């Protein structure tokens, strides 16, 4: 833990809560910003976490808490990446070194963590909608406080933000939107909205023209008052031509800005005036710089968006043989997609402001004309990809599992219903560790398997991911999803060998054992089960269920005919996943042997290391061992399983 002493942090050492902040003199506020940047940098570079975004909002955060009476006044931060300074100033200063660790504070905004976190935020573009709800609730309850939504220009690329602005502007309610414009989300922002906002930067020609018109009109013989009124109308028209503040004004929001978001005292003055004089929908535009105050972070905001903890360097033994490093699934996917694109000019890649996080940086450089970053707009990404597929291209949509949830209707209506061969690459499936419940990919096996005609696959290794992607590229009957974890693959890939096609819906028997227990595992749980079986020397059968939909029903029936009990293991929720589908198959076809399904619990898993979250979820190696042992201890059932000739069609009644 970093010691916050008066010598090292002269002002921050005196500030734990916003009320402490509001007692400071102006010069002390400036020093507080220096202390905050130093403290944030030293802490996060030591333990790991999101960095550049919070460095960029130091002055803005201080100004907001100085002007607004939090927590009575509501500050809604759009994403947690820019919320670390907010956490430091709201009673969590001394806990910052626990952030994103098990038992520590969350890396995102969380209502259960602090009364100052009035609305949770893990994904983007939600703050304005939530602010509207809170403002309506305030007015219905006859209360009197401010509601302020702080949204980045990256979040402003999401359609939800525009839906909310349309509603807010029409409402006429007292809502303030703070646009934190740093021209970055994680990857540099793309599309028309960021370019539109970029034009709003203070234009010296416009300012000079305005001042000159004001001076000349005051000397007019017609009358200075009338001429200046006329000049004001001309100025408004010119402003709309040169600066697209009219975008927000057309939504019914009064627009102010843009202002230098790092000019602390000016920001305080602006916010004071906004709070006291404007009791209607307002948007205040601040220009900030991601990584501000730390030269290396300013120069490479993408690299310093999030940093890892300093690794402990262990002395290497001279006799140790050289071991090739294992690759992350994300990197294997990126390299395999480049490989596919080299042999198929129809292959394209789409992501939603997550080029770095999905392993597509190199693809975007090698095939810039076939790479599309659509901004924080997952629904649009899917429908856009469906349009590409309708015209014969082969789109691969790479989006985090928990982010793709936002596009469920688009997957069903625009891809699956039309049988369009869109490939979905779901990174961060399963438990993601330190990012916690907002980012755990717990639902994809269920929500994707519920869609008619969808193929859902989960590789057990890096080489299988490569083969499944190759298969998906060649599949033409409908959408094809591949889910994989935020982890390193257990194997090494020989990239000199060509990838292989995998029969869609086929499973793989990895170990044939005794007839007592049949273990059906998918994705990451295959290697986990394999490790347990090898370590404990269990004489059981292990199957790699690489396709959760469609299942290999022929093989499943054959295996059920020759085993006394069944265990399914998956890193997904229970309803609708592998275990659920196997259970329905058994019930429909009259199989009655003991059955147990291991899956993620019906609760949200907190943040922590990946091994810790697997333990919390009941999917650790120890849990798998106990599950197998419990089935081995069961006596053989007297009723034998029926033969596969009893397979029947139709739905389960």
KOLVO-70238 format. One line per 3 residues: their letters; for each residue x, y, z of C-alpha. Coordinates in nm, 3 decimals, padded with zeros to 5 digits. Last residue first. Layout:
<rs>
a> X:Y:Z; ...
</rs>
This chain:
<rs>
xxx> -04.350:-03.204:-02.309; -04.005:-03.226:-02.466; -04.019:-03.134:-02.832
xxx> -04.035:-03.371:-03.125; -03.809:-03.647:-03.246; -03.738:-03.989:-03.100
xxx> -03.429:-04.195:-03.019; -03.532:-04.540:-02.899; -03.298:-04.713:-03.146
xxx> -03.012:-04.566:-02.944; -03.052:-04.844:-02.693; -03.213:-04.794:-02.357
xxx> -03.009:-04.732:-02.040; -03.013:-05.018:-01.793; -03.235:-05.013:-01.490
xxx> -03.048:-05.171:-01.200; -02.845:-04.858:-01.141; -02.485:-04.921:-01.053
xxx> -02.406:-04.809:-00.701; -02.295:-04.450:-00.664; -01.941:-04.399:-00.543
xxx> -01.812:-04.320:-00.892; -02.068:-04.041:-00.919; -01.948:-03.873:-00.599
xxx> -01.585:-03.915:-00.706; -01.651:-03.737:-01.036; -01.815:-03.441:-00.860
xxx> -01.541:-03.424:-00.597; -01.269:-03.412:-00.862; -01.452:-03.141:-01.057
xxx> -01.481:-02.928:-00.743; -01.111:-02.970:-00.668; -01.017:-02.874:-01.022
xxx> -01.215:-02.553:-00.978; -01.563:-02.509:-01.122; -01.764:-02.423:-00.811
xxx> -01.821:-02.062:-00.912; -01.615:-01.924:-00.624; -01.330:-02.156:-00.721
xxx> -01.351:-02.047:-01.083; -01.347:-01.686:-00.960; -01.031:-01.752:-00.760
xxx> -00.851:-01.924:-01.048; -00.942:-01.629:-01.277; -00.817:-01.370:-01.031
xxx> -01.082:-01.160:-00.860; -01.406:-00.983:-00.941; -01.743:-01.097:-00.805
xxx> -01.953:-01.376:-00.952; -02.317:-01.286:-01.012; -02.565:-01.554:-00.913
xxx> -02.738:-01.853:-01.073; -02.417:-02.056:-01.051; -02.177:-02.134:-01.337
xxx> -02.197:-02.493:-01.453; -02.157:-02.852:-01.336; -02.442:-03.080:-01.441
xxx> -02.511:-03.414:-01.271; -02.698:-03.715:-01.408; -02.777:-04.051:-01.256
xxx> -02.904:-04.298:-01.518; -03.257:-04.261:-01.652; -03.233:-04.242:-02.031
xxx> -03.580:-04.239:-02.183; -03.520:-04.052:-02.508; -03.682:-03.719:-02.423
xxx> -03.540:-03.721:-02.072; -03.185:-03.792:-02.191; -03.201:-03.529:-02.463
xxx> -03.344:-03.274:-02.221; -03.061:-03.344:-01.975; -02.801:-03.312:-02.253
xxx> -02.949:-02.975:-02.353; -02.946:-02.842:-01.999; -02.593:-02.966:-01.939
xxx> -02.463:-02.801:-02.255; -02.626:-02.462:-02.198; -02.991:-02.356:-02.193
xxx> -03.019:-02.283:-01.823; -02.700:-02.375:-01.640; -02.482:-02.068:-01.683
xxx> -02.151:-02.101:-01.865; -01.809:-02.249:-01.800; -01.924:-02.602:-01.878
xxx> -01.906:-02.948:-01.721; -02.149:-03.235:-01.784; -02.143:-03.549:-01.568
xxx> -02.325:-03.870:-01.664; -02.383:-04.201:-01.489; -02.397:-04.574:-01.574
xxx> -02.232:-04.567:-01.914; -02.270:-04.783:-02.226; -02.600:-04.679:-02.381
xxx> -02.530:-04.317:-02.286; -02.217:-04.326:-02.502; -02.403:-04.451:-02.808
xxx> -02.677:-04.192:-02.758; -02.421:-03.913:-02.726; -02.234:-04.029:-03.038
xxx> -02.551:-04.010:-03.248; -02.664:-03.688:-03.078; -02.345:-03.495:-03.158
xxx> -02.488:-03.169:-03.031; -02.586:-02.886:-03.263; -02.526:-02.671:-03.071
xxx> -02.283:-02.715:-02.784; -02.019:-02.810:-03.037; -01.674:-02.878:-02.891
xxx> -01.815:-03.144:-02.664; -01.474:-03.296:-02.586; -01.559:-03.633:-02.435
xxx> -01.399:-03.802:-02.133; -01.469:-04.163:-02.037; -01.372:-04.289:-01.691
xxx> -01.092:-04.487:-01.529; -00.984:-04.208:-01.294; -00.608:-04.180:-01.250
xxx> -00.645:-03.889:-01.005; -00.391:-03.667:-01.183; -00.493:-03.779:-01.531
xxx> -00.868:-03.746:-01.467; -00.826:-03.409:-01.298; -00.609:-03.270:-01.579
xxx> -00.849:-03.392:-01.847; -01.141:-03.235:-01.660; -00.965:-02.897:-01.656
xxx> -00.860:-02.936:-02.020; -01.220:-03.002:-02.120; -01.354:-02.731:-01.889
xxx> -01.203:-02.456:-02.102; -01.436:-02.535:-02.392; -01.686:-02.816:-02.335
xxx> -01.703:-03.118:-02.109; -01.903:-03.443:-02.119; -01.781:-03.686:-01.854
xxx> -01.927:-04.039:-01.872; -01.894:-04.234:-01.546; -01.917:-04.606:-01.460
xxx> -01.856:-04.762:-01.801; -01.482:-04.776:-01.772; -01.258:-04.556:-01.979
xxx> -01.227:-04.421:-02.331; -01.036:-04.092:-02.332; -01.047:-03.798:-02.571
xxx> -01.374:-03.885:-02.742; -01.437:-03.597:-02.984; -01.773:-03.440:-03.065
xxx> -01.919:-03.354:-03.404; -02.187:-03.089:-03.460; -02.018:-02.936:-03.763
xxx> -01.752:-03.171:-03.899; -01.422:-02.996:-03.834; -01.222:-02.857:-04.126
xxx> -00.848:-02.854:-04.074; -00.593:-02.574:-04.046; -00.273:-02.605:-04.252
xxx> 00.051:-02.690:-04.074; 00.329:-02.432:-04.070; 00.149:-02.252:-03.787
xxx> 00.252:-02.525:-03.545; 00.041:-02.424:-03.250; 00.139:-02.464:-02.886
xxx> -00.117:-02.592:-02.637; -00.299:-02.490:-02.318; -00.436:-02.169:-02.472
xxx> -00.377:-01.857:-02.269; -00.674:-01.689:-02.109; -00.961:-01.449:-02.167
xxx> -01.185:-01.732:-02.277; -01.327:-01.866:-02.604; -01.665:-01.864:-02.779
xxx> -01.715:-01.954:-03.145; -02.046:-01.862:-03.308; -02.170:-01.967:-03.654
xxx> -02.458:-01.795:-03.831; -02.632:-01.973:-04.121; -02.595:-02.243:-04.385
xxx> -02.271:-02.126:-04.545; -01.990:-02.276:-04.334; -01.646:-02.231:-04.492
xxx> -01.541:-01.944:-04.264; -01.687:-02.133:-03.967; -01.471:-02.436:-04.040
xxx> -01.150:-02.231:-04.055; -01.257:-02.062:-03.731; -01.316:-02.405:-03.578
xxx> -00.973:-02.525:-03.690; -00.796:-02.224:-03.539; -00.992:-02.254:-03.216
xxx> -00.902:-02.624:-03.212; -00.534:-02.534:-03.237; -00.570:-02.294:-02.948
xxx> -00.732:-02.552:-02.726; -01.065:-02.681:-02.592; -01.264:-02.489:-02.851
xxx> -01.624:-02.380:-02.785; -01.883:-02.397:-03.064; -02.236:-02.267:-03.113
xxx> -02.407:-02.310:-03.451; -02.724:-02.102:-03.474; -03.020:-02.235:-03.676
xxx> -03.281:-02.128:-03.424; -03.155:-01.902:-03.146; -03.172:-02.048:-02.794
xxx> -02.816:-02.180:-02.824; -02.691:-01.821:-02.854; -02.855:-01.704:-02.533
xxx> -02.750:-02.008:-02.336; -02.391:-02.058:-02.445; -02.347:-01.679:-02.432
xxx> -02.467:-01.619:-02.076; -02.169:-01.621:-01.842; -01.928:-01.396:-02.029
xxx> -01.804:-01.215:-01.719; -01.764:-00.845:-01.808; -02.003:-00.660:-01.580
xxx> -01.955:-00.931:-01.317; -01.580:-00.879:-01.267; -01.307:-00.704:-01.461
xxx> -01.049:-00.884:-01.243; -01.124:-01.237:-01.360; -01.280:-01.295:-01.702
xxx> -01.512:-01.585:-01.618; -01.672:-01.749:-01.920; -01.639:-01.593:-02.263
xxx> -01.390:-01.306:-02.285; -01.373:-01.321:-02.667; -01.679:-01.419:-02.867
xxx> -01.600:-01.462:-03.236; -01.928:-01.451:-03.429; -01.926:-01.566:-03.792
xxx> -02.209:-01.442:-04.014; -02.342:-01.697:-04.262; -02.689:-01.549:-04.321
xxx> -02.981:-01.784:-04.256; -03.227:-01.493:-04.282; -03.377:-01.559:-03.939
xxx> -03.026:-01.619:-03.802; -02.856:-01.297:-03.912; -03.098:-01.002:-03.900
xxx> -03.366:-01.115:-03.657; -03.179:-01.346:-03.421; -02.837:-01.181:-03.411
xxx> -02.994:-00.834:-03.422; -03.224:-00.922:-03.132; -02.929:-01.034:-02.920
xxx> -02.714:-00.729:-02.994; -02.664:-00.602:-02.639; -02.559:-00.951:-02.529
xxx> -02.263:-00.907:-02.766; -02.096:-00.693:-02.500; -02.090:-00.976:-02.243
xxx> -01.927:-01.213:-02.493; -01.667:-00.962:-02.608; -01.696:-00.879:-02.977
xxx> -01.531:-01.006:-03.294; -01.777:-01.016:-03.585; -01.637:-01.217:-03.877
xxx> -01.797:-01.121:-04.207; -01.777:-01.354:-04.509; -01.891:-01.158:-04.815
xxx> -02.169:-01.276:-05.047; -02.397:-00.974:-05.056; -02.625:-01.097:-04.777
xxx> -02.313:-01.160:-04.571; -02.215:-00.792:-04.587; -02.566:-00.690:-04.485
xxx> -02.555:-00.934:-04.197; -02.224:-00.781:-04.088; -02.393:-00.439:-04.074
xxx> -02.675:-00.596:-03.873; -02.424:-00.741:-03.625; -02.206:-00.430:-03.594
xxx> -02.516:-00.208:-03.568; -02.629:-00.400:-03.262; -02.282:-00.377:-03.109
xxx> -02.252:-00.002:-03.144; -01.957:00.129:-02.947; -01.769:00.224:-03.262
xxx> -01.810:00.059:-03.603; -01.452:-00.063:-03.642; -01.435:-00.221:-03.988
xxx> -01.146:-00.418:-04.136; -01.150:-00.536:-04.498; -00.995:-00.226:-04.652
xxx> -00.728:-00.215:-04.381; -00.615:-00.572:-04.453; -00.261:-00.606:-04.314
xxx> -00.291:-00.318:-04.067; -00.643:-00.396:-03.948; -00.548:-00.764:-03.922
xxx> -00.250:-00.670:-03.704; -00.469:-00.480:-03.460; -00.743:-00.744:-03.456
xxx> -00.670:-00.925:-03.130; -01.011:-00.866:-02.973; -00.905:-00.622:-02.703
xxx> -00.688:-00.416:-02.936; -00.959:-00.361:-03.197; -01.229:-00.305:-02.935
xxx> -01.436:-00.010:-03.061; -01.712:-00.245:-03.183; -01.543:-00.497:-03.411
xxx> -01.586:-00.616:-03.770; -01.352:-00.834:-03.975; -01.387:-00.925:-04.343
xxx> -01.328:-01.249:-04.536; -01.435:-01.237:-04.901; -01.072:-01.231:-05.021
xxx> -01.022:-01.589:-04.905; -00.675:-01.738:-04.878; -00.499:-01.446:-04.710
xxx> -00.816:-01.369:-04.516; -00.803:-01.712:-04.352; -00.445:-01.665:-04.232
xxx> -00.524:-01.315:-04.108; -00.813:-01.471:-03.916; -00.581:-01.734:-03.766
xxx> -00.343:-01.463:-03.640; -00.621:-01.268:-03.474; -00.780:-01.579:-03.323
xxx> -00.448:-01.702:-03.187; -00.388:-01.359:-03.034; -00.722:-01.362:-02.850
xxx> -00.672:-01.723:-02.739; -00.354:-01.609:-02.564; -00.038:-01.774:-02.688
xxx> 00.188:-02.009:-02.496; 00.552:-01.909:-02.462; 00.810:-02.141:-02.617
xxx> 01.020:-02.316:-02.357; 01.399:-02.295:-02.377; 01.552:-02.569:-02.164
xxx> 01.635:-02.488:-01.800; 01.998:-02.565:-01.716; 02.091:-02.202:-01.661
xxx> 01.815:-02.149:-01.404; 01.634:-01.823:-01.464; 01.626:-01.568:-01.186
xxx> 01.268:-01.468:-01.108; 01.139:-01.132:-01.225; 00.822:-01.033:-01.042
xxx> 00.586:-00.873:-01.289; 00.474:-00.516:-01.240; 00.094:-00.519:-01.247
xxx> -00.065:-00.488:-01.588; -00.173:-00.165:-01.749; -00.501:-00.045:-01.893
xxx> -00.562:00.246:-02.129; -00.184:00.290:-02.114; -00.111:00.117:-02.445
xxx> -00.406:00.290:-02.613; -00.312:00.629:-02.465; 00.032:00.618:-02.628
xxx> 00.178:00.971:-02.631; -00.034:01.093:-02.340; 00.055:00.786:-02.134
xxx> 00.428:00.836:-02.199; 00.408:01.201:-02.097; 00.208:01.159:-01.778
xxx> 00.002:01.471:-01.710; -00.294:01.379:-01.928; -00.326:01.007:-02.014
xxx> -00.637:01.071:-02.223; -00.654:01.438:-02.315; -00.960:01.643:-02.234
xxx> -01.201:01.866:-02.428; -01.514:01.953:-02.232; -01.864:01.992:-02.383
xxx> -02.152:02.093:-02.158; -02.493:01.959:-02.262; -02.800:02.112:-02.101
xxx> -03.159:01.997:-02.049; -03.343:02.252:-01.829; -03.279:02.418:-01.493
xxx> -02.997:02.639:-01.620; -02.889:02.926:-01.397; -02.746:02.779:-01.075
xxx> -02.597:02.450:-01.193; -02.474:02.582:-01.527; -02.317:02.886:-01.365
xxx> -02.137:02.677:-01.104; -02.027:02.433:-01.375; -01.865:02.709:-01.580
xxx> -01.683:02.860:-01.281; -01.553:02.521:-01.173; -01.434:02.448:-01.526
xxx> -01.252:02.782:-01.538; -01.075:02.697:-01.213; -00.969:02.353:-01.336
xxx> -00.850:02.430:-01.687; -00.790:02.067:-01.784; -01.128:02.020:-01.953
xxx> -01.056:02.304:-02.194; -01.404:02.411:-02.301; -01.616:02.330:-02.605
xxx> -01.854:02.457:-02.518; -02.212:02.502:-02.408; -02.511:02.339:-02.579
xxx> -02.873:02.376:-02.475; -03.030:02.038:-02.536; -03.349:02.008:-02.741
xxx> -03.222:01.733:-02.970; -03.173:01.997:-03.239; -02.951:02.183:-02.991
xxx> -02.733:01.875:-02.964; -02.658:01.856:-03.335; -02.662:02.238:-03.357
xxx> -02.333:02.239:-03.173; -02.200:02.140:-03.516; -01.942:02.421:-03.536
xxx> -01.864:02.606:-03.859; -02.203:02.612:-04.028; -02.403:02.610:-03.706
xxx> -02.183:02.881:-03.563; -02.234:03.090:-03.874; -02.611:03.065:-03.835
xxx> -02.593:03.159:-03.470; -02.362:03.450:-03.546; -02.605:03.578:-03.808
xxx> -02.884:03.572:-03.550; -02.664:03.753:-03.299; -02.571:04.010:-03.561
xxx> -02.940:04.093:-03.609; -02.975:04.153:-03.237; -02.656:04.359:-03.258
xxx> -02.809:04.564:-03.535; -03.125:04.630:-03.339; -02.937:04.737:-03.024
xxx> -02.673:04.943:-03.207; -02.915:05.159:-03.395; -02.956:05.225:-03.764
xxx> -02.648:05.452:-03.761; -02.431:05.139:-03.703; -02.142:05.178:-03.458
xxx> -02.249:04.884:-03.235; -02.279:04.668:-03.544; -01.909:04.717:-03.611
xxx> -01.793:04.601:-03.268; -02.023:04.295:-03.255; -01.923:04.194:-03.609
xxx> -01.554:04.218:-03.516; -01.599:04.008:-03.203; -01.792:03.736:-03.389
xxx> -01.542:03.724:-03.675; -01.252:03.688:-03.429; -01.428:03.410:-03.242
xxx> -01.516:03.227:-03.564; -01.160:03.254:-03.692; -01.024:03.132:-03.358
xxx> -01.230:02.809:-03.375; -01.258:02.645:-03.037; -01.296:02.275:-03.091
xxx> -01.641:02.187:-03.220; -01.512:02.032:-03.541; -01.382:01.735:-03.342
xxx> -01.735:01.659:-03.229; -01.849:01.589:-03.585; -01.544:01.375:-03.647
xxx> -01.628:01.180:-03.331; -01.990:01.139:-03.451; -01.907:01.050:-03.811
xxx> -01.714:00.731:-03.753; -01.416:00.616:-03.552; -01.288:00.669:-03.202
xxx> -00.929:00.573:-03.128; -00.920:00.232:-02.957; -01.015:00.236:-02.594
xxx> -01.275:00.512:-02.617; -01.073:00.799:-02.760; -01.135:01.147:-02.899
xxx> -01.084:01.291:-02.549; -01.431:01.448:-02.530; -01.585:01.428:-02.186
xxx> -01.941:01.534:-02.268; -02.112:01.639:-01.945; -02.488:01.605:-01.968
xxx> -02.695:01.815:-01.727; -03.057:01.733:-01.654; -03.326:01.970:-01.524
xxx> -03.625:01.850:-01.726; -03.747:01.989:-02.060; -03.868:01.640:-02.151
xxx> -03.815:01.671:-02.526; -03.440:01.710:-02.487; -03.416:01.417:-02.247
xxx> -03.605:01.177:-02.475; -03.398:01.255:-02.785; -03.085:01.250:-02.572
xxx> -03.176:00.901:-02.450; -03.220:00.755:-02.799; -02.893:00.923:-02.894
xxx> -02.705:00.768:-02.604; -02.861:00.428:-02.677; -02.720:00.442:-03.031
xxx> -02.363:00.417:-02.907; -02.110:00.656:-03.061; -02.159:00.889:-02.762
xxx> -01.986:00.632:-02.543; -01.667:00.703:-02.736; -01.721:01.077:-02.692
xxx> -01.726:01.011:-02.321; -02.031:01.045:-02.098; -02.078:01.217:-01.763
xxx> -02.447:01.231:-01.666; -02.547:01.493:-01.407; -02.866:01.498:-01.201
xxx> -02.904:01.801:-00.973; -03.115:01.814:-00.660; -03.458:01.929:-00.549
xxx> -03.710:01.662:-00.454; -04.083:01.661:-00.533; -04.093:01.279:-00.547
xxx> -04.221:01.288:-00.905; -03.949:01.538:-00.995; -03.668:01.329:-00.849
xxx> -03.800:01.010:-01.013; -03.810:01.188:-01.350; -03.452:01.307:-01.299
xxx> -03.339:00.958:-01.198; -03.490:00.801:-01.508; -03.338:01.064:-01.735
xxx> -03.001:01.013:-01.568; -03.027:00.638:-01.638; -03.081:00.704:-02.008
xxx> -02.797:00.957:-02.016; -02.555:00.721:-01.838; -02.600:00.408:-02.052
xxx> -02.362:00.466:-02.346; -02.089:00.228:-02.227; -02.049:-00.102:-02.044
xxx> -01.947:-00.140:-01.682; -02.149:00.128:-01.510; -02.352:00.101:-01.193
xxx> -02.568:00.397:-01.093; -02.550:00.616:-00.782; -02.186:00.537:-00.714
xxx> -02.155:00.803:-00.441; -02.353:00.581:-00.204; -02.062:00.338:-00.231
xxx> -01.990:-00.028:-00.300; -02.340:-00.166:-00.349; -02.409:00.082:-00.629
xxx> -02.103:-00.018:-00.830; -01.897:00.193:-01.070; -01.621:-00.011:-01.230
xxx> -01.281:-00.145:-01.128; -01.445:-00.288:-00.819; -01.308:-00.245:-00.469
xxx> -01.125:-00.527:-00.295; -01.236:-00.872:-00.178; -01.084:-01.035:-00.486
xxx> -00.870:-00.780:-00.665; -01.004:-00.533:-00.922; -00.901:-00.240:-00.700
xxx> -00.722:-00.338:-00.382; -00.451:-00.069:-00.415; -00.726:00.192:-00.434
xxx> -00.849:00.104:-00.087; -00.695:00.402:00.093; -00.861:00.649:-00.144
xxx> -01.199:00.480:-00.126; -01.397:00.746:00.059; -01.535:00.939:-00.235
xxx> -01.237:01.131:-00.373; -01.035:00.820:-00.464; -01.342:00.658:-00.624
xxx> -01.408:00.962:-00.845; -01.042:00.958:-00.948; -01.087:00.592:-01.052
xxx> -01.406:00.657:-01.251; -01.285:00.715:-01.607; -01.252:00.344:-01.689
xxx> -01.568:00.280:-01.486; -01.799:00.373:-01.771; -02.077:00.630:-01.815
xxx> -02.030:00.806:-01.484; -02.358:00.918:-01.326; -02.317:01.202:-01.078
xxx> -02.626:01.257:-00.864; -02.660:01.557:-00.632; -02.730:01.429:-00.282
xxx> -02.404:01.228:-00.304; -02.261:01.472:-00.392; -02.326:01.843:-00.353
xxx> -02.211:01.953:-00.697; -01.952:02.225:-00.749; -01.642:02.072:-00.587
xxx> -01.734:01.715:-00.686; -01.769:01.818:-01.049; -01.454:02.034:-01.049
xxx> -01.241:01.756:-00.899; -01.371:01.510:-01.158; -01.304:01.750:-01.446
xxx> -00.953:01.826:-01.323; -00.860:01.458:-01.296; -01.046:01.342:-01.608
xxx> -00.756:01.250:-01.837; -00.562:01.049:-01.583; -00.880:00.844:-01.534
xxx> -00.889:00.741:-01.899; -00.517:00.664:-01.912; -00.516:00.421:-01.618
xxx> -00.729:00.109:-01.608; -00.577:-00.155:-01.383; -00.250:-00.305:-01.265
xxx> -00.099:-00.332:-00.916; 00.215:-00.121:-00.934; 00.134:00.091:-01.240
xxx> -00.205:00.150:-01.080; -00.071:00.281:-00.751; 00.210:00.508:-00.867
xxx> 00.005:00.657:-01.149; -00.306:00.717:-00.941; -00.112:00.874:-00.655
xxx> 00.086:01.104:-00.885; -00.222:01.209:-01.079; -00.418:01.273:-00.760
xxx> -00.139:01.472:-00.598; -00.107:01.704:-00.899; -00.484:01.752:-00.905
xxx> -00.477:01.831:-00.533; -00.212:02.095:-00.600; -00.456:02.279:-00.824
xxx> -00.730:02.250:-00.564; -00.492:02.391:-00.304; -00.442:02.703:-00.514
xxx> -00.820:02.753:-00.519; -00.865:02.709:-00.144; -00.993:02.380:-00.008
xxx> -01.309:02.326:00.200; -01.499:02.169:-00.091; -01.248:01.885:-00.117
xxx> -01.305:01.778:00.242; -01.680:01.763:00.171; -01.600:01.549:-00.133
xxx> -01.453:01.274:00.085; -01.104:01.155:00.179; -00.901:01.472:00.136
xxx> -00.630:01.582:00.379; -00.357:01.346:00.253; -00.459:01.454:-00.098
xxx> -00.335:01.806:-00.019; 00.030:01.763:00.080; 00.077:01.425:-00.092
xxx> 00.440:01.320:-00.050; 00.520:01.522:00.263; 00.162:01.509:00.395
xxx> 00.179:01.127:00.384; -00.036:00.895:00.177; 00.150:00.566:00.217
xx> 00.126:00.347:-00.091; 00.000:00.000:00.000
</rs>
